[in-house]
Amino acid sequence: MSRWKAAAIHLTISAVIGIVAATLIFGVWYPSPYGQATGATKLAVLLLGVDLVLGPLLTLVVFKAGKKSLKFDLSVIALLQACAFIYGMSVVVRARPVFIVAAVDRFTLITANDLDEADREHAPPAFRVLPWNGPRVIGAQPPADPQEKLDVLFSSLAGKDIDKMPIHYVDYAAVAPSLLQRAKRLSDLRERMPDAAATIDQWLGTHRRADSDVVWVPLSARTTSMVALLDRADGTLLGALPIDPW
């Protein structure tokens, strides 16, 4: 077997693994546009690129038919590639979006590593386990107790707002009506940002929605902010657009 054929076989195996990983990353854990919002798209592309290039390239360099140390060399290459892949995937998993939290007048995209494990232990049972099938739309309900309200205020001033406090998580239906009251019309967004009109019109056309049927609120993520689109009738989250709402 020539080194080129050996490298081609290695590349084929790496490509199959890469396709499976890409399906999980972009199809399940980071559905569009939330991958871009968390800044994880570049990381995932880098991970897949290393997986596709590193192993086959090293195989091309070291492979020589009849070489006594060939099995050892290929085993080391496979081990290095596997370690790099597992480490990269672990980073992607820890940074995956898990909740889209509605609180007061906006959504916040929460990733797995935004939440402390200790805090999750005090959350309602439905929110203790982080989802693996994409981010779940939920709400965060401000506490009624004055002292708890004060605690949330001080915590938010320190950088940890209610959207990162699982103890206050509730089903989205509980906060949807109040969120809708604060939502704004698409016409307001057009007036504020004329350059966004084409993006809005494209989305409306693709989803067969009328301007009057959709309202919006801000959606904040780790690296950027977007516009979250809601059904005006019931507050269902319909999608998000890469438009800075501020």
LINBELKA-V81655 format. One record per pair of residues at least 12 apart in sequence whose C-alpha atoms are under 6 Angstrom apart, sorted by the first residue. I is the first residue (numbers start at 1). J is the second residue. Records with the same first field share a line. If there is no record, write none. Layout:
I = J / J
//
This chain:
3 = 60 / 63
7 = 56 / 59 / 60
10 = 56
11 = 56
14 = 52
18 = 48
28 = 133 / 134
29 = 96 / 134
37 = 221 / 224
38 = 222 / 223
47 = 88
55 = 81
94 = 112 / 113
95 = 111 / 112 / 113
96 = 111 / 112
97 = 110 / 111 / 135
98 = 110 / 111 / 112 / 131 / 135
99 = 135 / 136 / 137
100 = 136 / 137
101 = 138 / 139
102 = 139
103 = 139 / 140
105 = 179 / 182
106 = 217 / 218 / 219
107 = 219
108 = 219 / 220
109 = 221
120 = 166
122 = 167
123 = 166 / 167
138 = 171 / 172
139 = 169 / 170 / 171 / 172 / 175
140 = 163 / 168 / 169 / 170
141 = 168
176 = 235
183 = 215 / 216 / 217
184 = 215 / 216
185 = 215
186 = 215
213 = 232
214 = 230 / 231 / 232
215 = 229 / 230 / 232
216 = 228 / 229 / 230
218 = 245
225 = 244
226 = 241 / 242 / 243 / 244
227 = 240 / 241 / 243 / 245
228 = 240
//
